[in-house]
Amino acid sequence: MKKDWRRPSTGTWRTRSGWKTSPRATTSLIIRDNTATDKSKRYTSTINPYMEIITTPLEGCLIIKPAVFPDARGYFFESFNEERFNEQTGLKVHFVQDNQSASGYGVLRGLHYQQGEHAQAKLVRVISGEVLDVAVDLRAGSATYGQHYSVLLSAANKLQFFVPRGFAHGFVVLSETAEFFYKCDNYYNKASEGGLHYADPALNIDWQVPADQLLVSEKDQVLPNLDKL
């Protein structure tokens, strides 16, 4: 069965006082089975006993939904298995570096990428808390160049987001605190760093946090807009 995993067109976001609703459309993902008959709005998914692979409108960006095995003691799940991951996705990815960060509500990190031979693919997830994770297609010649996709990642839903090489990536914390973890298939290289401004009007990203409550580094505040890359 194919499932529609998108958040409905009336978006929601978390503030310190609770959840709020907006008429603005969003492509964020939530865990829900939508039985709408419009097949054009559905995503395809591939399921095995260990994980479900869900495609997105941006080719190569994938949602990974691991199989979780709960019992009286708690739960267990396999967070990553290279052989199974490559078999299910059809990719040949070998991750070489793991990174982890801790942030508070409203902290926005991004949008970042590495260029040339140091480009990185990432597999990201949240260990505690909740974030909105965003990928922007910067692949030259791509039919979706300049478009973005966002997904809600949390310790509760245990989803992972695979971001291929050629994308800018960033996230914002929606919970009081969050621990963010990601795998990279290439090592960090400072000379190859690139970035895109998180508030570029051409991207029109709904970060689901009021602008006056965002906490962005000085470095990220001066990143260029898409038309300056």
Beta strands, then each sheet from edge to edge (+ up, - down):
strand 1: 4-6
strand 2: 12-15
strand 3: 18-21
strand 4: 29-34
strand 5: 45-47
strand 6: 51-55
strand 7: 62-66
strand 8: 68-71
strand 9: 74-77
strand 10: 97-104
strand 11: 107-114
strand 12: 122-128
strand 13: 130-137
strand 14: 148-154
strand 15: 160-163
strand 16: 167-173
strand 17: 177-184
strand 18: 193-195
strand 19: 215-216
sheet 1: 1+ 4-
sheet 2: 2+ 3-
sheet 3: 5+ 6- 7+ 15- 12+ 17- 10+
sheet 4: 8+ 9-
sheet 5: 14+ 13- 16+ 11- 18+
sheet 6: 14+ 13- 16+ 11- 19-
end
